[in-house]
Structures are given as C-alpha cells and as structure tokens.
Amino acid sequence: QVQLVESGGGLVQPGGSLMLSCAASKTISSDKAMAWYRQAPGKQRELVASITSGGITNYADSAKGRFTISRDNAKNTVYLQMSSLKPEDTAVYYCNVRGGRIIWVDYWGQGTQVTVSS
C-alpha cells in the first residue's frame, strides 16, 4: 500500500496563489498517472489535473490557464501550482495515483483544504 500525503492547502484571497504537494511513501512506477481531484461541499469529486510519468498533462476546463501540474519522479511527488484563485476553487483537494500494467491500483490521499475568500 502506498501512502499519499498532501500539503500546501490553506486560506488565500481571490486572485492569490497556492502550491499543493503530494508525496508518495513508495516509488510510483512509470505506468501510473498522478492526479489532483477536488470536492466542494455538496458536490461530486472532480478531476482537476493529471500527469503521466512522461509528463503528459490533462486539465479540467476550470483549471486551464490557471493551474499547472508537475511531477518529480525521483521524489515520487506531484505538485499543483494554482494561481488566479477564485472563490469557486474552494474545496478539499485530493491526490490520486492510478494505473498499472500488471496490477491496477487506485490510491488516494487524505485531502487538503483550500479556501479562497476575502
């Protein structure tokens, strides 16, 4: 089992920036994608961004142009740089590792709260 530990959440004013980090307790092999999801109160969890080990990224429309996902394979860490934050970005942000050619895995972190408010 892999543990995912998120950090970097907090309270930020509209228009501000935050960087989230997610460190995995074990090596994440190249056949697995890493991603960030978020869940706002009363809403379903939704994909924010994902990245493969080769650096191929995918973003939700709401994140395009404002958020950047990156991955340090040597550190088994994925980042989410968020800028131009809006109140509607307020949510619990979850790190996810999914995939596997031989054994399929789907790991989740405990979540980190991001609150955008003046």
N, C-alpha and C positions, 0 to 999 in steps of 0.2 A: 504494500500500500504506500502511496506517495502522499505526503502532507504538503498542502499548498498554504503559504502564509502571506496574506496581503498586508500592505501597509501604505500609508500616504494619504488616507482619507482625512476629511475634516470639514470645517466650515470656511467657505470662501464667498466673497462678494461677487455679484454678477459682473461678468467681464474678466474675472480673475482666472488664475491657472492653478492646476494641481498636477502632480505626477504620482501615479499609483505604481507600486511594485508588487510583484508576486514571486516569491522564491519557493522552488520545489525542494523537498528534502532528499530527493534522489535524482539521478540522471534521467533527463527526459530524452528518449531516443528520437532519432530523426523522422520516424514515421508517425509522430504525434504532433498535432497542432496545439497551440496555446491560444487562449482567447480571454476576453473580458465580456461579461454579461452584466446587466443591471436589472434591478427590480425596484420600482417605485411603489409606494403604498397603494394597495388596491389594484395593482396592475400585474400583468404576467411578466415573468423574467424574459428579457430580450437580449439578443446579441448586440454588442457594441462594436467589437472588432476582433479579428482573429489573424493569426500569423502562423505560417508553416516554418519548419526548421530552415528552409531555404529562403525565407524572407518574403514569401508571397502573402500579401495582406488583403483583407476584406473588411469593409466598413459598413455599418448601418448608415442610411442616408442622413440621419440626425447627427452622425459623428464626422461625416466627410468634411474636410477643410478645417476642422477644429481640433480633432483628436488624432494622435499618432501612436500606433502600437509598434513596439520594438521588442526584440528578443536577444538575450545574450545566452547562446547555447552553452558556453563554457561555464557560466554561473547558474544555469538552469533557472533563469529568471526572465519574466516578461514584464514589460512596462507599458503604462498608458499615460502619455502626456496629454493633458486636457487643457485647452485654452478657450478663451471667449465663452466661459461657462455661463449657462443660463439657469434660471430657477427650475426649469423643467428637466435639467440634468440631475436634480436631486434624487438620489436613490442609494440603495445598497449595491455596491459593485463587487462582483464575484469573479474570481479567477477560475479558469477551467483548462484542463488538459484532456484531450480526447484523441482516440485513434489507436493504431496498432495493426500491423500487417498480420501478425500471428495471434496475438491476444488483444482484443479490443478493450480499452479502458476509458473511463469517464470519471475524472476526479474533479472535485470542487473544493474551493477554499471556503473559509467561514464568512467571508464578506467584510467589506469596509464601507462605512457610511460616508457619503459625500453629500453635503448640504450647501446649496447655493442660495444665499439670502443676504439682503442688506440689513 
